[in-house]
Amino acid sequence: MRGLLVAIGIIPHFFVFKVQPLFQSLINFIIEFKIKLIQLLKVLFLFATVFL
């Protein structure tokens, strides 16, 4: 019984210290990826308008 309580106490700490930074870096990666993608599309669009 006591081991279960200890596990319940540890899980939130594990989540906060391990999983949250992982989510944060994933979200940052997605945001940066979107920005890069938009910039790339703008550049391609510029090339298209110049050369076509």
Helices and strands as residue ranges (DSSP letters): H 2-14, I 15-19, H 20-51
